[in-house]
Amino acid sequence: MGWLGLIGFVGLSLLAFRRLARAAWGGHRLAWTWLASLAGLLTVGLFDSLLDAPRLATLLVALLLLGAGYEWRASARGGAERARRSSQTAASTAIAR
């Protein structure tokens, strides 16, 4: 892979970590999980060679690509909260009857 591969990997890692950290601080719970899994894989990769196993290499690249390109929308989060509130309202209305 050489220097180009190293620069690409570091750039992709930094981009994924930056976007996931921003989303995590924004309140998305999935982003915290994603950050922890990436940090775990990269930390173990510092001391052992994880990329020799094709499954783990594929997992790492997939997590990095998804973390860098996933769209964290506030509307999707708000939609889930609205759906939860409406189901709670429906349940309380059913109990009141």
C-alpha positions in Angstrom: 0.0 0.0 0.0 2.8 2.4 0.7 2.6 6.1 1.6 -0.6 6.6 -0.4 -2.4 3.9 1.5 -1.2 5.2 4.8 -2.3 8.7 4.1 -5.7 7.4 2.8 -6.2 5.2 5.9 -5.2 8.0 8.4 -7.4 10.5 6.5 -10.4 8.2 6.4 -9.9 7.3 10.1 -9.7 11.0 11.1 -12.8 11.9 9.1 -14.8 9.0 10.6 -13.7 9.9 14.1 -14.5 13.5 13.6 -18.0 12.9 12.2 -18.8 10.3 14.8 -17.6 12.4 17.6 -19.7 15.3 16.4 -22.8 13.1 16.1 -22.1 11.5 19.5 -21.9 14.9 21.2 -25.1 15.8 19.4 -26.9 13.0 21.3 -26.9 10.0 19.0 -26.4 6.9 21.0 -25.4 4.8 18.0 -22.5 7.1 17.3 -21.1 6.4 20.8 -21.2 2.7 20.0 -19.6 3.2 16.7 -16.8 5.3 18.2 -16.1 2.7 20.8 -15.9 -0.2 18.3 -13.6 1.8 16.0 -11.4 2.8 18.9 -11.2 -0.8 20.2 -10.3 -2.1 16.8 -7.6 0.5 16.2 -6.2 0.2 19.7 -5.7 -3.5 19.5 -4.3 -2.9 16.0 -1.5 -0.8 17.5 -0.2 -3.8 19.4 -1.2 -6.8 17.3 -1.8 -7.4 13.6 -5.6 -7.5 13.1 -5.4 -6.8 9.4 -4.0 -10.2 8.7 -7.4 -11.7 9.2 -9.6 -10.7 6.2 -12.8 -10.6 8.2 -11.4 -8.1 10.6 -9.9 -6.0 7.9 -13.2 -5.9 6.1 -15.0 -5.0 9.4 -12.5 -2.2 10.0 -12.8 -0.7 6.5 -16.6 -1.1 6.6 -16.8 0.7 10.0 -14.6 3.5 8.8 -16.5 4.0 5.5 -19.9 3.9 7.2 -18.7 6.2 10.0 -17.3 8.7 7.5 -20.3 8.7 5.2 -23.3 8.1 7.5 -25.8 11.0 7.6 -26.8 11.9 11.2 -30.1 13.7 10.8 -31.8 15.5 13.6 -35.1 14.9 11.9 -34.7 11.1 12.0 -34.0 11.3 15.7 -37.0 13.7 16.2 -39.2 11.4 14.2 -38.4 8.5 16.6 -39.1 10.6 19.6 -42.4 11.8 18.1 -43.4 8.2 17.4 -42.6 7.2 21.0 -44.6 10.1 22.4 -47.6 9.3 20.2 -47.5 5.7 21.3 -47.4 6.8 24.9 -50.3 9.1 24.3 -52.3 6.4 22.6 -51.6 4.0 25.6 -52.6 6.6 28.1 -55.8 7.4 26.2 -56.6 3.7 26.0 -56.1 3.4 29.8 -58.3 6.4 30.5 -61.2 4.8 28.6 
